[in-house]
């Protein structure tokens, strides 16, 4: 094991890697429950989606660990599952079977551009400061997710709070109450945050895992001992046989994708639009996460590139097509991988551990109901804080650097999308260089990507 994963060479050991793998799993285990709820809105069987989610996550995570020897984890992407349910199956009117067929095709496209080396060239084409901005932006994004999951923010859509001018909303007197610590979940999250900060400050090994377990125990005591509802559920168990409704269902969606009453040309245009969106979002979610998490783990070389990036990207591509076969939306590398990296994970053994836990979750998934969101939220917040450190090395006095870097960092949490943050950075970096007569300093790859991003936004507006 030491020889295969090069544990000593990477300054780690089995215990540390296992703890890191468990930490990553607990930080992203929410997807096992969230993904079925989202895809269920498209008419999919929730039980089948849950099992498909576990198997696809286990497969993708195992692949990335064995192929690249990095401590990254994969699962159906948040945002991509919403795009599947609300855009592909909702706005565009495709059945979920056709949606899975589109995901399967996009996976094949990912494999093609990965094998040809295009995806790796894209990673190399990204300027060093933008890689740091991506890492910092993902950190802010992760922290924002943690703050939301903790219940610290409470959003309102009450029209009574809106101020309008000639029919246009110009102000909202209560868009986000800054403090919302009245709920039991928020109080538990605060307790968890304190535990996490103290343990991490004292460099306690497995601090994140201890915090999650400790906070979960406190949560169980609060709910079952004092009757304070925290959404914790007791184990019940279920069978793997429930995968049947979605397994291989994508095969029935191909005819719907390419045969419509409006003709083959219109059908192809619609499918291409879907594939561009799936491809762009997944590609840059993955690249952004790999670069950001790798920067946190110290895996980047002196030029800011990730060695063996091609193998990691190939694992992501294969997992997407396999996920479609099983019955779930696009599989991508998770930002929560940073939680395991922060806990000491340095090799693929961390990923293998996380993968095994995803498989075990098929049978014991209800046990995960004992871990409330408030227990994992503090981990995301602290990991976000740690990742934000990457932006300190950006030259904020250089206008050509500062603007695209700022937009990259700011747009990720504001747009709730890693890909949109990267798009903002790429587009404005290219434009600034172009209009200042320094266009040759920008890689042609970035120009092409920027144009594709712009095309994607036009497609979304149509």
Secondary structure, 3 states (H helix, E strand, C coil): CHHHHCCCCCCCCHHHHHHHHHHHHHHHCCHHHHHHHHHHCCCCCHHHHHHHHHHHHHHHHHHHHHHHCCCCCEEECCCHHHHHHHHHHHHCCCCHHHHHHHHHHHHHHHHHHHHCCHHHHHHHHCCHHHHHHHHHHHHHHHHHHHHHHHCCCEECCCHHHEEEECCEEEEECCCEECCCCCCHHHHHHHHHHHHHHHHHHCCCCCHHHHHHHHHHHHHHHHHHHHCCCCCCCCCCCCCHHHHHHCCCHHHHHHHHHHCCCCCHHHHHHHHHHHHHHHHHHHHHHHHHHHHHHHHHHCCECCCCCECCHHHHHHHHHHHHHHHHHHCCCCEEECCCHHHHHHCCCCCHHHHHHHHHHHHHHHHHHHHHHHCCHHHHHHHHHHHHHHHHHHHHHCCCCCHHHHHHHHHHHHHHHHHCCHHHHHHHHHHHHHHHHHHCCCHHHCCHHHHHHHHHHHHHHHHHHC
